[in-house]
Amino acid sequence: MPAHTAEISDEAGFDLVVLGSGAAGLAAALVGGVHGARVLLAEKAEVIGGTTAMSGGCTWVPANHHMLAAGLSDSADDALRYIRAVAPPGWAEVEEPLWQAFVAQAPAMLAFVEQHSALRFGLGGEPDPYPDAPGARLRGRNVSPRPLRFARLGPWRGRIRPSPMPHRLTYNEITDNHLSAIPSRAFTRFGHRLLWRVLTDRRAMGQSLVAGLLLGCLRHGVTVRTSASASRLLIEQGRVTGVELRCDGRTESIRARRGVVIATGGFEWDAAMMAQHHPGAVTWTGSPPTNSGDGHRLAAQAGALFERMDQALIMGTRPVAYMGQPLAMPAADYTLPHSMIVNVRGRRFVNELQMNVGLGLDERDAATGERLNMPAWRIYDAQYAARYRHMLPGGPEHVQADSLRALALACGIDADALESEAARMSQFARAGRDDDFGRGGNRWDPARSGDPRVRLNPCLGTIERAPFHAYPIVPGFLGTKGGPRTDASGQVLDTDRRPIPGLYCAGNAMANPIGAKAVGAGTTLGPCLTWGYICGRSALQQTTSPK
């Protein structure tokens, strides 16, 4: 029978039980399978892949073998210097051991994945988003999976979570060629390639990442079960010895000799947890509704310490229809010339092109916890609408007016301030320099976004021609990044900061050592894969287990 319909036989138990089938869970399961362990990968949903399958697949791996083969120098020491330089104040005191573990193991993880799965990665052209920080690199740390033929999945072909993204091209092909600004390049540069991929059903981005990891797991004997929801940890004398799964209407107790790895994603779909840790309206969410904090509740049963619960991957998004409901889709419309983001006071508050624009959208008053810049609006003029019609948002939220003042009145924005800000932005565009927020003034901005056809500053354009357009921008949650605190081996710590035997956590379910402030394109998936890899290796090294 196909693996997802096979009954779980627990006569001898499993060595490793992994909960969740995103990047972290698949990496942990692959490690176990490759090393001959008996592994169960349990997924709550009917489909495999979680948020990873819906993603762009970009993965940040310092000192990876692809960049070194291309003659691009890097080292764990430089990666650490960079992470320390851009991290929030005070984080190094807690996260340094985990940062060291990540930069030490990430290159080995990537080599291991390519050796033991169907995945192959290609180098991207993006620099680190803080390119002038100590230890930064201008190219090579972000890689993305090459397209993979889905026919290789056999009966699993239709069981990968669908993606809302155009997944025939790789993340690198899209970003390195500025396809957001010039979509015609997709056909002029990749027409035959696209046709071949459609005809042969080759998929890229997160689809390829999940499919390749899943193929590796299946090839190495991992038992994979979908529609398997974990309800309780089995704990004996302070050690986690297994998990209780709800499968096909019945409850099964599954023993795990070496350990349980929680890789269930964030809690962004749990209203109570969000109200506690991320108060305020959540308009759109960009992950599967199965990301509802199950792993957090399991870890709490074992007395886990929870930290970084206020951290999340937040981006500027727009809604798309996905499996019958609105979904937050990462947007790039506000990174193109002739556009800007303003708050209700009519003022810009962020460099629209910076990777961590979500931090500006979610910035809060220290005393009240209220968001400082909400509501906020994307603003465009007629030049934008003519050149980037494919990017102009539509729908009932879109507002159009013949003057900036009329646009401001329709949106509830301070009209005088909006007119002043548009004039100032136009002045910056003519000078080629944004004196307020530095848009387009570093090596990250034009490499990632903008329009290369604009010579003076590819990221700036005047905002002065009617009609004018506005569209709301809200903090879109793609995943929370707080949870059980782990040590450098991925083992969960209790409230006294002692390791809980037999319990590991990886990915967005853990207290993420990178947190909300991304340090590069792919600093969600890179650490997810690496911590899954670390957890799998750590669990298998355990020599004590219940009889």
C-alpha positions as a printed NumPy array, in Angstrom:
array([[  0.   ,   0.   ,   0.   ],
       [  1.141,   3.609,  -0.431],
       [  2.944,   4.817,   2.662],
       [  0.27 ,   7.334,   3.609],
       [ -2.401,   4.633,   3.858],
       [ -0.246,   2.024,   5.592],
       [ -1.042,   1.186,   9.187],
       [  1.502,   2.2  ,  11.783],
       [  2.976,  -1.003,  13.164],
       [  4.414,  -0.387,  16.602],
       [  5.447,  -3.906,  17.51 ],
       [  9.046,  -2.858,  18.06 ],
       [  8.457,   0.877,  18.256],
       [ 10.345,   3.533,  16.328],
       [ 13.757,   5.   ,  16.969],
       [ 12.606,   8.48 ,  16.038],
       [  9.188,  10.095,  15.688],
       [  9.096,  13.402,  13.81 ],
       [  6.01 ,  15.608,  13.985],
       [  5.527,  17.892,  10.991],
       [  6.552,  17.578,   7.346],
       [  7.984,  20.999,   6.505],
       [ 11.677,  21.59 ,   5.932],
       [ 12.666,  20.959,   9.563],
       [ 10.686,  17.743,   9.946],
       [ 11.74 ,  16.306,   6.597],
       [ 15.408,  17.06 ,   7.331],
       [ 15.234,  15.348,  10.735],
       [ 13.482,  12.314,   9.257],
       [ 16.003,  12.099,   6.408],
       [ 18.891,  12.024,   8.884],
       [ 17.253,   9.172,  10.761],
       [ 16.494,   7.185,   7.631],
       [ 19.981,   7.583,   6.175],
       [ 21.535,   6.321,   9.411],
       [ 19.362,   3.216,   9.495],
       [ 16.981,   4.294,  12.217],
       [ 13.333,   3.322,  12.221],
       [ 11.601,   6.652,  11.654],
       [  7.972,   7.762,  11.634],
       [  7.171,  11.115,  10.032],
       [  3.681,  12.187,  11.117],
       [  1.843,  15.061,   9.441],
       [ -1.386,  16.558,  10.779],
       [ -2.682,  17.635,   7.347],
       [ -3.714,  15.413,   4.46 ],
       [ -0.842,  16.803,   2.397],
       [  2.909,  17.013,   2.911],
       [  5.072,  20.1  ,   3.133],
       [  3.513,  22.696,   5.422],
       [  4.547,  26.294,   4.82 ],
       [  7.735,  25.106,   3.099],
       [  5.767,  23.759,   0.133],
       [  4.115,  27.165,  -0.299],
       [  7.379,  29.106,  -0.135],
       [  9.923,  30.396,  -2.619],
       [ 12.402,  27.765,  -1.471],
       [ 15.277,  30.214,  -0.946],
       [ 17.694,  28.87 ,   1.655],
       [ 20.449,  30.821,   3.473],
       [ 23.511,  28.645,   4.046],
       [ 26.794,  30.437,   4.806],
       [ 30.006,  28.852,   3.488],
       [ 28.053,  26.328,   1.422],
       [ 29.925,  24.108,  -1.006],
       [ 28.368,  25.708,  -4.088],
       [ 29.715,  29.163,  -3.31 ],
       [ 33.128,  27.782,  -2.416],
       [ 33.22 ,  25.834,  -5.697],
       [ 32.4  ,  29.064,  -7.529],
       [ 35.42 ,  30.733,  -5.964],
       [ 33.418,  32.78 ,  -3.463],
       [ 35.149,  32.837,  -0.094],
       [ 33.229,  32.448,   3.148],
       [ 33.697,  31.013,   6.617],
       [ 31.789,  30.181,   9.764],
       [ 33.68 ,  32.967,  11.555],
       [ 32.557,  35.595,   9.039],
       [ 28.98 ,  34.325,   9.16 ],
       [ 29.049,  34.645,  12.959],
       [ 30.48 ,  38.169,  12.75 ],
       [ 27.649,  39.118,  10.402],
       [ 24.879,  37.567,  12.511],
       [ 26.245,  39.264,  15.639],
       [ 26.456,  42.625,  13.869],
       [ 22.839,  42.695,  12.686],
       [ 21.118,  40.866,  15.554],
       [ 18.848,  42.796,  17.939],
       [ 20.604,  44.216,  21.007],
       [ 21.112,  41.67 ,  23.761],
       [ 20.443,  38.588,  21.661],
       [ 24.069,  37.427,  21.585],
       [ 24.018,  36.813,  25.335],
       [ 21.449,  34.038,  24.835],
       [ 21.744,  32.927,  21.219],
       [ 25.522,  32.731,  20.683],
       [ 25.754,  28.927,  21.26 ],
       [ 22.905,  28.336,  18.796],
       [ 24.395,  30.716,  16.236],
       [ 27.665,  28.799,  16.492],
       [ 25.877,  25.489,  16.017],
       [ 23.987,  26.826,  13.007],
       [ 26.987,  28.212,  11.101],
       [ 28.998,  25.076,  11.9  ],
       [ 26.331,  22.617,  10.743],
       [ 24.549,  24.444,   7.896],
       [ 27.163,  23.628,   5.201],
       [ 27.24 ,  19.977,   6.277],
       [ 23.439,  19.904,   6.18 ],
       [ 23.326,  21.133,   2.587],
       [ 25.936,  18.615,   1.446],
       [ 24.1  ,  15.828,   3.286],
       [ 20.747,  16.735,   1.707],
       [ 22.192,  16.755,  -1.796],
       [ 23.994,  13.458,  -1.211],
       [ 20.99 ,  11.579,   0.166],
       [ 17.981,  13.098,  -1.597],
       [ 16.858,  14.068,  -5.083],
       [ 17.506,  17.751,  -4.36 ],
       [ 20.059,  19.87 ,  -6.153],
       [ 20.609,  23.545,  -5.369],
       [ 21.794,  26.515,  -7.412],
       [ 23.498,  29.728,  -6.312],
       [ 21.531,  32.964,  -6.182],
       [ 22.766,  36.447,  -6.974],
       [ 21.413,  38.314,  -3.96 ],
       [ 23.741,  39.887,  -1.404],
       [ 23.126,  39.761,   2.312],
       [ 20.508,  42.443,   3.12 ],
       [ 22.953,  44.314,   5.37 ],
       [ 25.821,  44.258,   2.874],
       [ 28.021,  46.759,   4.725],
       [ 27.917,  44.886,   8.054],
       [ 31.069,  43.022,   9.184],
       [ 31.197,  39.526,   7.693],
       [ 28.535,  40.171,   5.024],
       [ 28.777,  38.596,   1.583],
       [ 27.607,  40.059,  -1.713],
       [ 26.726,  36.712,  -3.265],
       [ 26.511,  33.016,  -2.598],
       [ 24.927,  32.477,   0.801],
       [ 21.444,  31.993,  -0.577],
       [ 20.729,  28.913,  -2.682],
       [ 17.479,  27.589,  -4.087],
       [ 16.363,  24.119,  -5.206],
       [ 16.503,  23.286,  -8.879],
       [ 13.312,  22.036, -10.577],
       [ 12.332,  18.441,  -9.859],
       [ 10.121,  16.193, -11.965],
       [  7.048,  15.328,  -9.93 ],
       [  6.456,  12.035, -11.762],
       [  9.267,  10.675,  -9.592],
       [  6.938,  10.922,  -6.589],
       [  4.651,   8.152,  -7.871],
       [  1.61 ,   7.845,  -5.583],
       [  2.796,  10.877,  -3.61 ],
       [  2.627,  13.165,  -6.628],
       [ -0.731,  14.632,  -5.642],
       [  0.004,  14.728,  -1.917],
       [  2.348,  17.728,  -1.777],
       [  0.681,  20.851,  -0.402],
       [ -0.168,  23.163,  -3.352],
       [  1.69 ,  26.438,  -3.726],
       [  0.109,  29.833,  -4.421],
       [  3.367,  30.921,  -6.079],
       [  4.357,  30.49 ,  -9.75 ],
       [  6.594,  27.481,  -9.115],
       [  7.917,  26.637, -12.59 ],
       [ 10.843,  29.047, -12.264],
       [ 13.308,  28.946,  -9.398],
       [ 13.575,  31.694,  -6.813],
       [ 16.965,  32.641,  -8.279],
       [ 15.662,  32.812, -11.843],
       [ 12.93 ,  35.228, -10.747],
       [ 14.965,  37.509,  -8.511],
       [ 18.193,  37.54 , -10.517],
       [ 16.31 ,  38.648, -13.635],
       [ 13.982,  41.224, -12.017],
       [ 10.877,  39.479, -13.293],
       [  8.643,  41.487, -10.938],
       [  9.559,  44.638, -12.828],
       [  9.935,  43.067, -16.284],
       [  7.691,  39.983, -16.483],
       [  8.246,  39.641, -20.245],
       [ 11.717,  38.342, -19.45 ],
       [ 10.106,  35.157, -18.157],
       [  9.254,  34.305, -21.763],
       [ 12.134,  35.932, -23.645],
       [ 14.75 ,  34.327, -21.407],
       [ 12.998,  31.194, -20.168],
       [ 10.242,  30.476, -22.706],
       [ 11.475,  27.086, -23.891],
       [ 12.558,  26.169, -20.391],
       [  9.114,  27.034, -19.024],
       [  7.356,  25.033, -21.719],
       [  9.533,  21.998, -21.026],
       [  8.89 ,  22.222, -17.292],
       [  5.141,  22.448, -17.797],
       [  5.101,  19.497, -20.211],
       [  7.22 ,  17.351, -17.902],
       [  5.696,  18.718, -14.658],
       [  8.971,  19.958, -13.246],
       [  8.389,  22.225, -10.266],
       [ 10.74 ,  24.536,  -8.426],
       [ 10.699,  26.669,  -5.278],
       [  9.219,  25.114,  -2.127],
       [  7.479,  22.46 ,  -4.199],
       [ 10.83 ,  21.069,  -5.314],
       [ 12.313,  21.38 ,  -1.837],
       [  9.555,  19.305,  -0.223],
       [  9.349,  16.777,  -3.048],
       [ 13.095,  16.149,  -3.048],
       [ 13.285,  15.726,   0.717],
       [ 10.25 ,  13.442,   0.715],
       [ 11.774,  11.251,  -1.989],
       [ 14.929,  10.972,   0.105],
       [ 12.931,   9.968,   3.174],
       [ 10.947,   7.331,   1.314],
       [ 14.074,   5.945,  -0.333],
       [ 15.669,   5.486,   3.08 ],
       [ 12.736,   3.683,   4.624],
       [ 11.002,   6.451,   6.569],
       [  7.363,   5.654,   7.348],
       [  5.254,   8.67 ,   6.391],
       [  1.764,   9.176,   7.704],
       [ -0.623,  12.035,   6.892],
       [ -3.812,  13.008,   8.765],
       [ -1.959,  12.052,  11.947],
       [ -2.445,  14.583,  14.715],
       [ -0.353,  14.388,  17.875],
       [ -2.397,  14.907,  21.031],
       [ -0.11 ,  13.874,  23.885],
       [  3.496,  13.077,  24.643],
       [  4.312,   9.803,  26.386],
       [  6.538,  10.601,  29.37 ],
       [  8.16 ,   8.037,  31.663],
       [ 10.312,   9.079,  34.614],
       [ 10.894,  12.501,  33.115],
       [ 11.852,  11.201,  29.674],
       [  9.773,  11.608,  26.529],
       [  9.334,   8.067,  25.241],
       [  6.796,   8.541,  22.457],
       [  3.655,  10.27 ,  21.358],
       [ -0.052,   9.659,  21.146],
       [ -1.395,  10.085,  17.593],
       [ -4.96 ,  10.461,  16.411],
       [ -5.196,   8.617,  13.086],
       [ -8.291,   7.659,  11.091],
       [-10.581,   8.194,  14.054],
       [ -8.562,   6.145,  16.534],
       [ -5.784,   6.892,  18.979],
       [ -2.438,   5.093,  18.775],
       [  0.438,   5.264,  21.238],
       [  3.716,   5.307,  19.335],
       [  6.965,   4.692,  21.173],
       [ 10.177,   6.493,  20.193],
       [ 13.368,   4.946,  21.586],
       [ 15.691,   7.811,  20.674],
       [ 13.336,  10.752,  20.798],
       [ 10.504,  12.884,  19.44 ],
       [ 11.22 ,  15.877,  17.209],
       [  8.619,  18.656,  17.242],
       [  8.646,  20.406,  13.86 ],
       [  4.998,  21.428,  13.669],
       [  5.464,  25.058,  12.609],
       [  4.19 ,  28.172,  14.314],
       [  1.02 ,  29.117,  16.168],
       [ -0.228,  31.877,  13.866],
       [ -3.615,  30.161,  13.395],
       [ -4.321,  29.882,  17.133],
       [ -6.38 ,  32.941,  18.04 ],
       [ -5.727,  32.78 ,  21.777],
       [ -1.948,  32.453,  21.42 ],
       [ -1.843,  35.228,  18.846],
       [ -3.898,  37.541,  21.062],
       [ -1.444,  36.935,  23.892],
       [  1.82 ,  37.267,  21.988],
       [  0.926,  39.305,  18.877],
       [ -2.05 ,  41.455,  19.91 ],
       [ -3.91 ,  43.368,  17.246],
       [ -5.746,  42.588,  14.07 ],
       [ -4.375,  39.807,  11.861],
       [ -5.917,  40.48 ,   8.473],
       [ -4.176,  37.832,   6.394],
       [ -2.022,  34.824,   7.252],
       [  0.36 ,  33.154,   4.808],
       [  0.69 ,  29.631,   6.201],
       [ -1.535,  26.525,   6.374],
       [ -4.298,  26.621,   8.999],
       [ -2.727,  23.511,  10.542],
       [ -0.078,  25.833,  12.038],
       [ -2.109,  26.168,  15.209],
       [  0.437,  25.618,  17.977],
       [  0.078,  21.847,  18.426],
       [  3.789,  21.409,  19.037],
       [  3.792,  24.189,  21.595],
       [  1.044,  22.485,  23.566],
       [  2.909,  19.179,  23.423],
       [  6.12 ,  20.764,  24.682],
       [  4.21 ,  22.406,  27.525],
       [  3.15 ,  18.934,  28.693],
       [  6.819,  18.138,  29.293],
       [  7.469,  21.362,  31.2  ],
       [  9.263,  23.208,  28.385],
       [ 10.57 ,  26.747,  28.726],
       [  9.058,  29.085,  26.122],
       [ 10.91 ,  32.089,  24.704],
       [ 10.868,  34.471,  21.73 ],
       [  7.092,  34.151,  21.525],
       [  6.867,  37.731,  20.213],
       [  8.933,  36.874,  17.116],
       [  7.391,  36.191,  13.708],
       [  8.115,  36.316,   9.995],
       [  6.064,  39.365,   8.978],
       [  5.952,  40.792,   5.458],
       [  4.006,  43.163,   3.315],
       [  1.438,  40.961,   1.62 ],
       [ -1.626,  40.937,  -0.571],
       [ -4.501,  38.455,  -0.386],
       [ -4.883,  35.627,  -2.875],
       [ -7.467,  32.859,  -3.013],
       [ -5.957,  29.618,  -1.733],
       [ -7.917,  26.427,  -1.137],
       [-11.141,  28.358,  -0.684],
       [ -9.964,  31.114,   1.645],
       [ -7.878,  34.322,   1.577],
       [ -4.154,  33.793,   2.034],
       [ -1.369,  36.334,   2.6  ],
       [  0.944,  36.29 ,  -0.404],
       [  4.332,  38.053,  -0.117],
       [  4.11 ,  41.151,  -2.313],
       [  6.711,  43.06 ,  -4.306],
       [  4.55 ,  45.84 ,  -5.775],
       [  5.759,  48.458,  -3.277],
       [  9.434,  47.841,  -4.132],
       [  9.121,  49.258,  -7.656],
       [  9.665,  52.908,  -8.686],
       [  6.803,  55.436,  -8.49 ],
       [  5.534,  53.917,  -5.246],
       [  5.885,  54.405,  -1.497],
       [  4.364,  53.278,   1.801],
       [  2.858,  55.808,   4.208],
       [  1.004,  55.626,   7.509],
       [ -2.262,  57.382,   8.276],
       [ -0.272,  60.509,   9.113],
       [  0.865,  60.579,   5.493],
       [  4.494,  59.844,   6.323],
       [  6.892,  57.172,   5.156],
       [  8.305,  55.123,   8.018],
       [ 10.53 ,  52.51 ,   6.372],
       [ 12.759,  51.777,   3.403],
       [ 10.207,  49.908,   1.325],
       [ 12.874,  47.632,  -0.169],
       [ 14.525,  46.394,   3.001],
       [ 14.085,  42.71 ,   3.759],
       [ 12.669,  43.425,   7.195],
       [  9.925,  45.821,   6.101],
       [  7.569,  43.767,   8.275],
       [  9.307,  45.064,  11.387],
       [  8.278,  48.572,  10.398],
       [  4.715,  47.484,   9.733],
       [  4.507,  45.786,  13.131],
       [  6.462,  48.389,  15.129],
       [  4.754,  48.925,  18.48 ],
       [  4.533,  51.533,  21.196],
       [  6.667,  50.315,  24.104],
       [  4.116,  51.465,  26.67 ],
       [  0.819,  50.43 ,  25.1  ],
       [  1.79 ,  47.684,  22.658],
       [ -0.244,  49.4  ,  19.923],
       [  1.068,  49.329,  16.362],
       [  2.553,  52.735,  15.538],
       [  2.083,  52.728,  11.771],
       [ -1.268,  51.061,  11.235],
       [ -3.277,  51.658,   9.177],
       [ -0.799,  52.102,   6.338],
       [ -1.145,  52.448,   2.586],
       [  0.784,  51.705,  -0.573],
       [  0.73 ,  54.766,  -2.836],
       [  1.288,  54.668,  -6.611],
       [  0.881,  57.158,  -9.462],
       [ -0.098,  56.861, -13.132],
       [  3.481,  56.147, -14.183],
       [  3.468,  53.06 , -11.981],
       [  0.09 ,  51.948, -13.319],
       [  1.287,  52.283, -16.915],
       [  4.609,  50.516, -16.475],
       [  3.713,  47.908, -13.847],
       [  0.079,  47.227, -14.552],
       [  0.677,  43.543, -13.728],
       [  1.678,  44.517, -10.178],
       [ -1.052,  47.05 ,  -9.386],
       [ -3.333,  45.485,  -6.771],
       [ -7.033,  45.323,  -7.512],
       [-10.17 ,  44.391,  -5.65 ],
       [-12.471,  46.407,  -3.414],
       [ -9.584,  47.703,  -1.265],
       [ -8.059,  49.564,  -4.242],
       [ -8.667,  53.332,  -4.209],
       [ -8.128,  55.663,  -7.179],
       [ -8.402,  59.439,  -7.319],
       [ -7.512,  62.331,  -9.628],
       [ -5.374,  64.072,  -7.025],
       [ -3.303,  63.146,  -4.009],
       [ -5.567,  65.257,  -1.81 ],
       [ -8.666,  63.417,  -2.991],
       [ -6.852,  60.084,  -2.504],
       [ -5.914,  61.065,   1.028],
       [ -9.47 ,  62.06 ,   1.902],
       [-10.804,  58.771,   0.536],
       [ -8.31 ,  56.765,   2.627],
       [ -8.378,  58.826,   5.808],
       [ -4.75 ,  59.968,   5.35 ],
       [ -3.47 ,  63.419,   6.308],
       [ -3.772,  65.189,   2.945],
       [ -1.154,  67.917,   3.48 ],
       [  1.394,  65.384,   4.674],
       [  0.728,  63.012,   1.757],
       [  1.204,  65.78 ,  -0.793],
       [  4.403,  66.827,   0.962],
       [  5.726,  63.269,   1.144],
       [  5.022,  62.611,  -2.541],
       [  6.834,  65.811,  -3.48 ],
       [  9.777,  64.818,  -1.311],
       [  9.86 ,  61.337,  -2.851],
       [  9.832,  62.896,  -6.318],
       [ 12.746,  65.131,  -5.312],
       [ 14.678,  62.055,  -4.158],
       [ 13.961,  60.301,  -7.453],
       [ 15.351,  63.216,  -9.468],
       [ 18.458,  63.309,  -7.305],
       [ 18.811,  59.513,  -7.271],
       [ 19.13 ,  59.445,  -3.493],
       [ 16.631,  58.816,  -0.688],
       [ 17.848,  61.017,   2.16 ],
       [ 15.225,  59.75 ,   4.594],
       [ 15.47 ,  55.951,   4.442],
       [ 18.205,  55.193,   1.912],
       [ 15.983,  53.366,  -0.564],
       [ 18.185,  52.036,  -3.353],
       [ 21.306,  53.314,  -1.623],
       [ 22.929,  50.002,  -0.72 ],
       [ 23.923,  46.923,  -2.684],
       [ 20.935,  44.889,  -1.466],
       [ 18.092,  47.088,  -2.734],
       [ 18.858,  47.204,  -6.49 ],
       [ 20.026,  43.589,  -6.523],
       [ 16.746,  42.369,  -5.051],
       [ 14.161,  44.812,  -6.382],
       [ 13.671,  47.944,  -8.403],
       [ 13.736,  48.299, -12.17 ],
       [ 17.138,  48.012, -13.902],
       [ 15.807,  50.145, -16.774],
       [ 15.822,  53.165, -14.432],
       [ 19.398,  54.385, -14.593],
       [ 19.819,  57.016, -11.874],
       [ 18.426,  54.889,  -9.051],
       [ 16.508,  51.768, -10.128],
       [ 14.499,  51.832,  -6.906],
       [ 13.152,  55.398,  -7.074],
       [ 10.538,  57.114,  -9.233],
       [  8.578,  60.335,  -8.983],
       [  5.032,  60.261,  -7.616],
       [  3.386,  63.168,  -9.392],
       [  1.127,  62.054, -12.235],
       [ -2.612,  61.514, -11.89 ],
       [ -4.562,  59.387, -11.406],
       [ -3.151,  58.22 ,  -8.092],
       [ -3.732,  54.849,  -6.481],
       [ -3.752,  53.516,  -2.917],
       [ -3.97 ,  50.031,  -1.478],
       [ -3.79 ,  49.062,   2.206],
       [ -0.741,  47.277,   3.536],
       [ -0.998,  45.246,   6.734],
       [  1.404,  43.008,   8.648],
       [  1.041,  39.607,   7.006],
       [  2.091,  36.709,   9.238],
       [  3.929,  33.963,   7.352],
       [  4.88 ,  32.169,  10.543],
       [  5.537,  32.797,  14.21 ],
       [  9.097,  32.071,  15.359],
       [  8.844,  31.533,  19.103],
       [  8.432,  28.37 ,  21.114],
       [ 10.292,  25.891,  23.31 ],
       [ 13.816,  26.982,  24.162],
       [ 16.413,  24.481,  22.941],
       [ 20.121,  24.02 ,  23.514],
       [ 22.705,  23.857,  20.741],
       [ 21.849,  20.185,  20.118],
       [ 18.176,  20.964,  19.497],
       [ 17.095,  19.389,  22.792],
       [ 14.19 ,  21.162,  24.509],
       [ 14.944,  22.784,  27.873],
       [ 12.639,  22.864,  30.863],
       [ 11.862,  25.924,  32.965],
       [ 15.078,  25.352,  34.927],
       [ 16.983,  25.305,  31.596],
       [ 17.751,  21.607,  31.92 ],
       [ 17.451,  19.331,  28.847],
       [ 14.261,  17.276,  28.675],
       [ 15.431,  13.772,  27.714],
       [ 13.982,  12.522,  24.46 ],
       [ 12.432,  15.819,  23.289],
       [ 13.756,  17.951,  20.419],
       [ 12.375,  20.919,  18.522],
       [ 13.232,  22.542,  15.171],
       [ 11.99 ,  25.13 ,  12.709],
       [  9.325,  27.713,  13.43 ],
       [  8.098,  25.687,  16.408],
       [ 11.272,  26.453,  18.402],
       [ 12.495,  29.632,  20.08 ],
       [ 14.163,  30.69 ,  16.855],
       [ 17.733,  32.013,  17.367],
       [ 17.455,  34.266,  14.291],
       [ 14.002,  35.584,  15.142],
       [ 11.941,  38.114,  13.248],
       [ 14.878,  40.085,  11.863],
       [ 16.02 ,  38.064,   8.876],
       [ 19.751,  38.182,   8.13 ],
       [ 19.435,  37.101,   4.509],
       [ 17.147,  35.752,   1.819],
       [ 16.25 ,  32.289,   3.089],
       [ 16.879,  32.751,   6.809],
       [ 13.701,  30.916,   7.614],
       [ 14.375,  27.797,   5.526],
       [ 18.148,  27.683,   6.104],
       [ 17.813,  27.427,   9.886],
       [ 14.734,  25.168,   9.576],
       [ 16.664,  22.613,   7.549],
       [ 19.754,  22.951,   9.714],
       [ 17.952,  22.555,  13.038],
       [ 16.062,  19.543,  11.687],
       [ 19.423,  18.076,  10.68 ],
       [ 20.909,  18.86 ,  14.102],
       [ 17.93 ,  17.368,  15.956],
       [ 18.033,  14.171,  13.925],
       [ 21.751,  13.707,  14.563],
       [ 21.453,  14.552,  18.262],
       [ 18.584,  12.137,  18.86 ],
       [ 20.378,   9.266,  17.159],
       [ 23.46 ,   9.828,  19.322],
       [ 21.435,   9.106,  22.455],
       [ 22.477,   5.766,  23.925],
       [ 19.954,   5.508,  26.732],
       [ 16.421,   4.525,  25.857],
       [ 13.524,   2.778,  27.574],
       [ 13.281,  -0.99 ,  27.194]])
